[in-house]
Amino acid sequence: MPPRPPAELLTKLAPAAGVAPNALLPTDQQREVGLFNVFNVADLMLANRDRPPMTFDRRAFYKISLIRGRSRIEFADQVVDVADGALWFATSRVPYRWLPHDQDQTGYFCIFTEEFLLPAKGRTVVDELPVFQPGAYPVFAVTDAEYAAIGAVFEKMTQEIASDYLYKYDLLRAYLLELIHLVQKFQPAPALAPAHSASARVAAQFADLLERQFPLESPQQRLRLRTATDFAGQLAVHVNHLNRVLKETTGHTTTGLIGGRVAQEAKILLKQTNWTVSEIADSLGFADVAHFCNFFKRQTSLTPGDFRG
């Protein structure tokens, strides 16, 4: 059985499910606190009919949702309108929220922490999976057949978590991996192709270094790597080689990739926090507010103040 999580973790988990911390636990197993749970969307809609909308925030866990109904998903600086069936992957790195348009919502979702999957291979596996890679598109439509296949795995999870089987968490871990791999099979083959070339490895290492600097949790936190030269030094390659590799593999320059991710974080901080523009500029590595404002306007055609509204 997974280790018992601290009370503060349950407090962080609860807002995403729209329930009290204790409701994250199977009702018949209040003492068997795990780092995994599964929910029925229709039941949750009924139980939380009068609750306020989900807040736009980062959570302390991963989440996989199979939903059907008219709704809106907001993540990072993007918005996706869902008309029918969709599958949605959320990570602890990116703020998000789900806004159903009405009560006619069905489906399932499960939440889990990185530690829950550690026993599967004895090491971190979540961030190695394509569906959880930085920059992966986390929402995609599913056909009726795909909805039924994915829903069947959620049904097995739902039945097992209520059982008294001694090794049920091992079985739930297996079902979770089955779900992840089933979904990855639905994606286009290029997204799942392994990267064997030296250029692809450098590009992947760059993406990992860039993403690991986020999220910024307080105004006192600073980006450690900010320029192409910074990243090249960390990767032990010449900056010209890094520029060439990223242009070949992504179609974008090193500076462009860094700028795009910094702009995305700036949008999140402007919308999600009450930090001043000066504090945001400082945390993101800008020499002064003017440089940040000029950068943000080039990226978005808006000033930080106009964007924040």
Secondary structure in CASP SS format (residue, H / E / C, confidence):
PFRMAT SS
TARGET T0000
AUTHOR 0000-0000-0000
METHOD secondary structure of the structure
MODEL  1
M C 1.00
P C 1.00
P C 1.00
R C 1.00
P C 1.00
P C 1.00
A H 1.00
E H 1.00
L H 1.00
L H 1.00
T H 1.00
K H 1.00
L H 1.00
A H 1.00
P H 1.00
A H 1.00
A H 1.00
G C 1.00
V C 1.00
A C 1.00
P H 1.00
N H 1.00
A H 1.00
L H 1.00
L C 1.00
P C 1.00
T C 1.00
D C 1.00
Q C 1.00
Q C 1.00
R C 1.00
E C 1.00
V C 1.00
G C 1.00
L C 1.00
F E 1.00
N E 1.00
V E 1.00
F E 1.00
N E 1.00
V H 1.00
A H 1.00
D H 1.00
L H 1.00
M H 1.00
L H 1.00
A H 1.00
N C 1.00
R C 1.00
D C 1.00
R C 1.00
P C 1.00
P C 1.00
M C 1.00
T C 1.00
F C 1.00
D E 1.00
R C 1.00
R C 1.00
A C 1.00
F C 1.00
Y E 1.00
K E 1.00
I E 1.00
S E 1.00
L E 1.00
I E 1.00
R E 1.00
G C 1.00
R C 1.00
S E 1.00
R E 1.00
I E 1.00
E E 1.00
F E 1.00
A C 1.00
D C 1.00
Q E 1.00
V E 1.00
V E 1.00
D E 1.00
V E 1.00
A C 1.00
D C 1.00
G E 1.00
A E 1.00
L E 1.00
W E 1.00
F E 1.00
A E 1.00
T C 1.00
S C 1.00
R C 1.00
V C 1.00
P C 1.00
Y E 1.00
R E 1.00
W E 1.00
L E 1.00
P E 1.00
H C 1.00
D C 1.00
Q C 1.00
D C 1.00
Q C 1.00
T E 1.00
G E 1.00
Y E 1.00
F E 1.00
C E 1.00
I E 1.00
F E 1.00
T C 1.00
E H 1.00
E H 1.00
F H 1.00
L H 1.00
L H 1.00
P H 1.00
A H 1.00
K H 1.00
G C 1.00
R C 1.00
T C 1.00
V C 1.00
V H 1.00
D H 1.00
E H 1.00
L C 1.00
P H 1.00
V H 1.00
F H 1.00
Q C 1.00
P C 1.00
G C 1.00
A C 1.00
Y C 1.00
P C 1.00
V E 1.00
F E 1.00
A E 1.00
V C 1.00
T C 1.00
D H 1.00
A H 1.00
E H 1.00
Y H 1.00
A H 1.00
A H 1.00
I H 1.00
G H 1.00
A H 1.00
V H 1.00
F H 1.00
E H 1.00
K H 1.00
M H 1.00
T H 1.00
Q H 1.00
E H 1.00
I H 1.00
A C 1.00
S C 1.00
D C 1.00
Y C 1.00
L C 1.00
Y C 1.00
K H 1.00
Y H 1.00
D H 1.00
L H 1.00
L H 1.00
R H 1.00
A H 1.00
Y H 1.00
L H 1.00
L H 1.00
E H 1.00
L H 1.00
I H 1.00
H H 1.00
L H 1.00
V H 1.00
Q H 1.00
K H 1.00
F H 1.00
Q C 1.00
P C 1.00
A H 1.00
P H 1.00
A H 1.00
L H 1.00
A C 1.00
P C 1.00
A C 1.00
H C 1.00
S C 1.00
A H 1.00
S H 1.00
A H 1.00
R H 1.00
V H 1.00
A H 1.00
A H 1.00
Q H 1.00
F H 1.00
A H 1.00
D H 1.00
L H 1.00
L H 1.00
E H 1.00
R C 1.00
Q C 1.00
F C 1.00
P C 1.00
L C 1.00
E C 1.00
S C 1.00
P C 1.00
Q C 1.00
Q C 1.00
R C 1.00
L C 1.00
R C 1.00
L C 1.00
R C 1.00
T C 1.00
A H 1.00
T H 1.00
D H 1.00
F H 1.00
A H 1.00
G H 1.00
Q H 1.00
L H 1.00
A C 1.00
V C 1.00
H C 1.00
V H 1.00
N H 1.00
H H 1.00
L H 1.00
N H 1.00
R H 1.00
V H 1.00
L H 1.00
K H 1.00
E H 1.00
T H 1.00
T H 1.00
G C 1.00
H C 1.00
T C 1.00
T H 1.00
T H 1.00
G H 1.00
L H 1.00
I H 1.00
G H 1.00
G H 1.00
R H 1.00
V H 1.00
A H 1.00
Q H 1.00
E H 1.00
A H 1.00
K H 1.00
I H 1.00
L H 1.00
L H 1.00
K H 1.00
Q H 1.00
T C 1.00
N C 1.00
W C 1.00
T C 1.00
V H 1.00
S H 1.00
E H 1.00
I H 1.00
A H 1.00
D H 1.00
S H 1.00
L C 1.00
G C 1.00
F C 1.00
A C 1.00
D C 1.00
V H 1.00
A H 1.00
H H 1.00
F H 1.00
C H 1.00
N H 1.00
F H 1.00
F H 1.00
K H 1.00
R H 1.00
Q H 1.00
T H 1.00
S C 1.00
L C 1.00
T C 1.00
P H 1.00
G H 1.00
D H 1.00
F H 1.00
R H 1.00
G C 1.00
END
